[in-house]
Amino acid sequence: MKTLVNRLFIISTFLLTSVQSYANFIDISEQQINQYLATKLTEKFRMQDQIGIPGLFQLNYHLHNLTTQIGRTDANKVSLSGIIDGVLLLKGKSYDAQLNLNIDTTPYYDTKTGKLYLKDIRLLNYSASPEKYQDKLQAFLPLLVDGLSKMLNNTPIYTLDENKTQEALLKKFGKAIVIEQGKLSLQTALF
């Protein structure tokens, strides 16, 4: 009888440990987020727009090639870079230009919906090509960053898939997000 109790204890401990390690966290890599940004984000959000005052100054732009770097430049941040191809309309003239933006953000996990967002957008640096338009394009940066901020605040960069057992468990019991170099870990308070 004592042997049976010991065996049951060992088996239940093993099962509990297995379930705990299986459902305790999920890692979401830079590659997964970058793939999501390249495919799903463009389905949910229009990546082309125009800003400015028509007839006076205006920028028609297309945002693309969004990529992340997780925990590499700052341990608590996700860096995001992207390219903006645009046509600057100024004083009746048209100028083709390109902006390379680098921003950092803070990841946020919505426990109710199982969605991961990037919040608190901060412009780190930018460069314009051709360089001679850098000063002219600088006036549009606050509007561009504000638009990008609104998009990222309201559009998830990753959504847990309830059809996958591990992600369904995390959605139900997920509590915290941990930033590690190259990945985000969603953790539960299950155990």
KAVENTA-V346208 format. One record per backbone hydrogen bond with DSSP energy under -1.0 kcal/mol. CO is the residue of the C=O (numbers start at 1). NH is the residue of the N-H. Records with the same first field share a line. If there is no record, write none. Layout:
CO=NH ; NH
This chain:
1=5
2=6
3=7
4=8
5=9
6=10
7=11
8=12
9=13
10=14
11=15
12=16
13=17
14=18
15=19
16=20
17=21
18=22
19=23
20=24
24=188
26=186
28=184
29=33
30=34
31=35
32=36
33=37
34=38
35=39
36=41
40=44
41=45
47=63
49=61
51=59
53=56 ; 57
56=91
57=53
58=89
59=51
60=87
61=49
62=85
64=83
67=81
69=79
70=182
74=77
77=71
78=105
79=69
80=103
81=67
82=101
83=64
84=99
85=62
86=97
87=60
88=95
89=58
90=93
93=90
95=88
97=86
98=129
99=84
100=127
101=82
102=124 ; 125
103=80
104=122
105=78
106=119
108=117
110=114
114=160
115=110
116=157 ; 158
117=108
119=106
122=104
125=102
127=100
129=98
130=133
131=134
133=137
134=138
137=140
140=144
141=145
142=146
143=147
144=148
145=149
146=150
147=151
148=152
149=153
150=154
151=155
158=116
161=164
164=168
165=169
166=170
167=171
168=172
169=173
170=174
173=189
176=187
178=185
180=183
182=30
183=180
184=28
185=178
186=26
187=175 ; 176
